[in-house]
Amino acid sequence: LQSGTLRKLTAYENNYLCCTDPKDVARVEAKTFICTPDRYGTVPHVAEGVKGILGQWISPKDLDTAVRDRFPGCMNDRTLYVLPFSMGPIGSPLAKYGIQITDSRYVVLCMRIMTRMSPKVLDYIKQQNTFVRCLHSIGLPRPHEGVKVINNWPCNPEKTIISHIPDDRLIMSFGSGYGGNSLLGKKCFALRIASRIAYDEGWMAEHMLIMSVTNPKGDEKFVCAAFPSACGKTNMAMLTPSLPGWKVMCVGDDIAWMRFNDKGELRAINPECGFFGVAPGTNHKTNPNALECCMKNSVLTNVAETEDGRFFWEGLEAEYKPETKLTTWLGEKTTVGAKTVSPKAHPNSRFCCPASQCPIIHPKWEDPAGVPVSVFMFGGRRPEGIPLVYEARTWRHGVMIGAQVKSEATAAAEFKGRQVMHDPMAMRPFMGYNFGKYLEHWLSMEKPGRHLPRIFHVNWFRLDSNGRFVWPGFGN
């Protein structure tokens, strides 16, 4: 607050707004690397002249050069914070532990929301004698003459690198303060490193929401669903059904860690402790539960602020008078109803809030044993050609369906336009090891005595001949 990085949103209890440097607003896939001794530990073989999109390899030598060029002295005259944290309920057999060091107070604040940060973690690390090391720096040591800090958000976009060494359980991130690049418990640990640990240990770490659906008879089923970023995981995880007598409850909206127990049940935990959701489009029609989550104890990043201290983003127009004055994420003064050249909130602006505040959080969301999963769903943004829903015939068929997921690019990463991209299992940006080995791992889950989930593919985004969505949407 004193430095100006955060502003209090006065209309709420303990809510804060942060606007970043406009050059530091999303995950940077082009600067995200996995380091293994052999290239094919990270990426699959591709035809000559083809650039693969499933992971990006960096050699140990090149990474060592990059690290030596960036990290020595990178926190000069800044405060170093040590963050011991648990992914999953502390003490759960499914939990894993990490320690992040960082020079970003924003990271400290958001990691306190997104993970279980506690000194107790140090006791478990001593017992297990293993943890994931997470090194992060915004990459701008003081003094930094000649470098203009924009929005009180120091960063170093020209030298940004996000690197992972799975063999060493090590993450090193430099130059970016944005969530996906700096909250290292999230995609870096919970997907890229954890998927490799899962491969080594025989479990699954997937880019999936976890929800329960209860029918009017009271039968409850747990569903895990994998959609690419900004394709509706959070909205689905917090659904308000419009069918009478049906109930949905949320366990997690982004990541699932799953392991078969002794009875052959697939049990899933949400390794996170908060939601880091895309703000634009979230409103009382599309996701009232997510909006309710954000009403206190939350950090809002790159959204607009109204004159009376409320947050605003595209999709909230109906909840404000058009003449309501606001300041956009870029600092421009305007009104809710006025047309502006650029969006009032960045398309990838985020809310970061505690999961415990979700009105429909499942009572077992922190059960150390996890919840029993009976359905997997895959899907993406496919305007044409893909049905609204279909079911796989077998586990192997389901793995093939998951492997052929494609989706239109969204604002969650740096891609432009509406290109349809391959995104197998919605894991393309988060693959921690060779995709061929990853597919083998999925196929290896089929073993005698195991109750495998049924697998479906859905497409919420199919358009009709008039360019309108076929599926009526949200609660329907």
Number of C-alpha atoms within 10 A of each C-alpha: 10 6 9 11 18 22 18 16 22 14 14 16 13 13 23 22 24 23 27 23 20 14 13 21 26 21 22 21 18 15 15 21 21 27 25 20 14 12 17 15 18 25 23 16 13 10 7 6 6 8 9 12 15 22 23 22 23 20 15 15 11 11 20 11 11 14 16 10 11 17 18 11 11 19 19 14 12 13 11 15 15 14 22 23 27 29 26 27 23 21 14 16 12 21 17 25 24 23 21 23 19 27 24 23 15 20 25 20 14 21 26 18 22 26 23 23 21 14 11 14 22 18 11 17 19 10 9 11 9 13 21 22 20 25 21 29 26 24 26 23 18 12 9 9 6 6 11 10 13 14 18 15 24 22 26 21 18 9 14 23 24 25 25 26 21 23 12 13 18 19 23 24 27 26 25 32 31 22 23 20 29 31 25 27 29 22 22 27 28 25 25 25 27 26 27 23 21 18 18 10 10 16 21 23 23 25 26 28 27 31 26 21 18 15 14 11 8 11 9 15 16 22 25 29 28 29 30 28 22 21 23 22 25 26 23 21 29 29 24 21 15 11 11 8 11 16 18 21 24 27 31 28 28 28 25 27 26 24 23 19 12 9 9 14 19 21 20 29 29 28 28 28 24 27 26 27 23 23 28 22 15 20 20 15 15 20 20 17 24 27 17 14 22 24 17 17 16 25 25 26 26 27 27 30 24 20 15 12 18 18 26 25 25 19 15 17 14 12 11 14 11 12 11 15 18 22 20 26 26 19 13 12 15 17 20 25 14 11 10 12 5 11 16 28 24 25 22 21 25 24 22 25 27 22 24 16 18 22 16 21 21 17 11 14 24 21 16 18 17 24 24 21 23 17 16 22 25 26 31 31 25 20 20 12 9 17 14 15 13 14 15 17 11 13 17 16 14 23 19 17 21 26 19 15 24 21 24 18 23 20 18 20 18 14 13 9 9 11 11 15 15 19 24 27 27 27 26 20 23 23 28 31 27 19 22 15 16 17 16 12 17 18 16 11 17 13 10 7 10 15 16 19 20 17 25 19 23 20 24 22 25 20 16 12 8 7 9 12 14 16 14 10 11 17 15 10
